[in-house]
Every structure is written in C-alpha cells, then in structure tokens.
Amino acid sequence: MRKILKVAQREYIETVKTKTFLLSVFLTPLLVGIMLLFVGRFDGGVGGPQPPRTITVLDLSEQVAEPLTAVAAEYNASRPDRQIRFDVLEPPENPDVRIEDLKQQVRRGEIDALVVIDHDVLDDGDGARYYSFARTVADLEMYEKVYRLINEAVVTRRFEAQGVSPEIVSRLQRSIPVEQIDLSSKVEAQRDMPVMILVPFIFVFLMFTGVFGVGQGMLTSVIEEKSSRVMELLLSAVTPFQLMSGKILGLVGAGMTLMAIWGAGAYLVGAAMVVSDVVSAAMMLYFLVYFVLGFLVVSSLMAAVGAACNTLKEAQGLMAPLTVGLVVPMAAWFYIAQHPNGTFAIALSFIPPITPMVMVIRLAADPELAAGQIAATIGLLVVSVPAVMWASAKIFRTGILMYGKPASIRELARWIRYR
C-alpha cells in the first residue's frame, strides 16, 4: 500500500503542476460563465439586438398593407433594437411574373424576404406566402414575427369591415402578466428559464471535461513512460498492479481537486442565480460520487489502452469506441434533460462508462429523480469499478513491457484470460 501511495503522490504532483491542469482550473469556469452571460443577455441566443430587416410585401388583396404597416410601427416602437420594415409594392398587372422575379431577388440576397398576400385573404379563401432564403437562426425566427404581424393586420381589417373598432377589441383582449413561480425550490422565486435549460449541459460538460480530460492524462503518461523506457525502471521497484493503481489514485486526487474548485464556484453561482435547488449541496455530492466512480472506470480503461500501445497515434484506434461512447451523452444532453425519466435516458443510465454523465444530466433536469434509480446506478458503478480494474490490470501487466505492433481487441481479450 505504501508503494501505491508513493506512486499516487508522484502522479498527483506531476499532474497538478502542468500548464494544462492550471489552465483548466480557470478557463473552464470562464467558458461556463461566458455561456451563462450569453444566454442571460440574448435569451437563448437569438433575442439580442439585430440590424433592421426589410420585408417586401406584395398585397394582391389591396386591403392588408395599410394595417400591416400600422402594426409594424407599433412593434418597432416597442423593439427599437429589432426593427422590421415593410416595403409595400403596387399590385402588378401580371402577378405571377412579378412574384417569380421577386423570388429570384430573395435568392440573390437583394431583399431579405418576400410576403405575398392573396386576393381573398379576408374571406378565409386564401392566405399569404412568406419567401425567404434562411441563412441563420435569426432568419428562421423572422418568419414567426412576420406571421404574427400579418395575422394581426388581417384581424384588424376584418373588425373594421364589421364596423367594430379594433382599439376596443385590442383593449378587451389585452393580456396580463403571469409571473412564473417555481414551487420545487425551497424559496419561491422566479426562474431564468434559459439558464435553467443550460444547467444540465453545464453539469455534463464539467463531468466530461473532468473524466475524459483528466483521464487522458493516464493514457499520455503511460505511453510516454513506456516509450522512454522509464516504465522499466519503475517496474523494478513496484509491481504492474501497484503502478497502475497508484497512477489511477493520483489522477483521482487531481480530478477531485479540480471538481472541488469547480463545485464550490458552481454552488456559489447557483445560489446567486436562484437555481440553488438544482446546484444544491446534494447535487454536488451526487456529482462527486459519480465523478469518482466514473473516473475510476474510464482511467482504468485508458491505462489498459496505454499499456497496449507504443504511441498516441496507435492508441487512437483502441480509444475510438470509448470516445464515441462518452460523446453520446454530450450529443443527447438536451433530449435527456427534456425527458429525464424517459426510456432512452433510463437505458443509457445503466451503461457503466457513460452512467455518470447521463445521471448528472437527469439529476440537474429533475432534482426529485427516483432514489431507487440513483441507488441502482451507483451500485452498478461500484460493481463495475473492480471488474474493470481487474481486466485492465491483466492487460496492463501483459502489455506494459511489450513493444512493436500494437495489440488488437482480440489480443486484449486473450490477455485478460491469462492467469
């Protein structure tokens, strides 16, 4: 045990004093903070100031253009940083030819978008068409705004046709503010929904960075020591199992140091942003437990891969399945956060290498997640850790002093069966 701790101490010190580790301590929280600031400022990324947009309007009914211009003026008065201007054209003698010409102008980028209002739009016979060449999310968002403004203009004209004052109807239909209060928190408070949506991503991002990023240090360390023949000197003083265990323990310590710094910052920020029921002490404890167990699994696998290869390039092939697996929760985080108790999320929760990442997404999305599932996934990891470490130790023992051609998956399986 003393030798394992000695190796762990060396690995810990060598890891925490690297520039990569020191930069990750500060840069990762900085990136997360920028994301939160961006979301809070732009309300999901598309709500910020935008240059004025000009929409060309061809009103074949000759009745909607006037109220459309009026409702657009009201809209622009309330949103000076997101102006929408309607350029109303005279109805042409040959509408089809004129429309085709305008569509070509949209394709060439000469006009932002084209709205064609049909003849019988007030009588429910026809509608309107919106032509655009979407290049950004803002272009797609513009359709929703134009859609609402056109419908408001049509409704206004219909009221006028029936002799009803649109101002009276507008006053009667005036909406009231509805404040959203979340009772799942211990303190009743308004929620910043864009930030709440981003919380699960922040947790899985930190988990991925910690487990995969710090775990990569194991792979790099083993390959470098093996290729420089330092490994032979180390094995003259310790056994392969002691060396692997010490390396894993040292990196776990480095990872926990990183998580402690990030966790303290996340808890303080969560309390300040009124999401303390999600970024709670219990959530941070779960995060730490899943991180340690997940890191033990992943770092053991990386130690085995490093022992079986001679260079980082050779290791890429064996690492591909693990890398792809770890990316799955990152790619599916939004769906999992939207359906934390769905079949897909539950199924992924019981695949050991990605269990920690999936569970932190689910817990961040639903702090009241079933205790049975939490206990079951932690139990699965507790059982998986010694099994994976045992298999990795068998590979590590056999491959650590082997040079030349890298081992295949079949050879690794054969090494595990060696006594």
Stockholm file with secondary structure:
# STOCKHOLM 1.0

chainA/1-419         MRKILKVAQREYIETVKTKTFLLSVFLTPLLVGIMLLFVGRFDGGVGGPQPPRTITVLDLSEQVAEPLTAVAAEYNASRPDRQIRFDVLEPPENPDVRIEDLKQQVRRGEIDALVVIDHDVLDDGDGARYYSFARTVADLEMYEKVYRLINEAVVTRRFEAQGVSPEIVSRLQRSIPVEQIDLSSKVEAQRDMPVMILVPFIFVFLMFTGVFGVGQGMLTSVIEEKSSRVMELLLSAVTPFQLMSGKILGLVGAGMTLMAIWGAGAYLVGAAMVVSDVVSAAMMLYFLVYFVLGFLVVSSLMAAVGAACNTLKEAQGLMAPLTVGLVVPMAAWFYIAQHPNGTFAIALSFIPPITPMVMVIRLAADPELAAGQIAATIGLLVVSVPAVMWASAKIFRTGILMYGKPASIRELARWIRYR
#=GR chainA/1-419 SS CHHHHHHHHHHHHHHHTSHHHHHHHHHHHHHHHHHHHHHHHHTTTTCSCCCCEEEEEEETTSSSHHHHHHHHHHHHHHCTTSCEEEEEECCCSSHHHHHHHHHHHHHHTSSSEEEEECTTGGGTSCCEEEEECCCSHHHHHHHHHHHHHHHHHHHHHHHHHTTCCHHHHHHHTCCCCCCCEETTSSSCEECCHHHHHHHHHHHHHHHHIIIIIIHHHHHHHHHHHHHTTHHHHHTTTSCHHHHHHHHHHHHHHHHHHHHHHHHHHHHHHHHHTTCTTTSCHHHHHHHHHHHHHHHHHHHHHHHHHHHHCSSHHHHHHHHHHHHHHHHHHHHTHHHHHHCTTSHHHHHHHTSGGGHHHHHHHHHHHCTTCCHHHHHHHHHHHHHHHHHHHHHHHHHHHHHTTCCSSCCCHHHHHHHHHCC
#=GC SS_cons         CHHHHHHHHHHHHHHHTSHHHHHHHHHHHHHHHHHHHHHHHHTTTTCSCCCCEEEEEEETTSSSHHHHHHHHHHHHHHCTTSCEEEEEECCCSSHHHHHHHHHHHHHHTSSSEEEEECTTGGGTSCCEEEEECCCSHHHHHHHHHHHHHHHHHHHHHHHHHTTCCHHHHHHHTCCCCCCCEETTSSSCEECCHHHHHHHHHHHHHHHHIIIIIIHHHHHHHHHHHHHTTHHHHHTTTSCHHHHHHHHHHHHHHHHHHHHHHHHHHHHHHHHHTTCTTTSCHHHHHHHHHHHHHHHHHHHHHHHHHHHHCSSHHHHHHHHHHHHHHHHHHHHTHHHHHHCTTSHHHHHHHTSGGGHHHHHHHHHHHCTTCCHHHHHHHHHHHHHHHHHHHHHHHHHHHHHTTCCSSCCCHHHHHHHHHCC
//
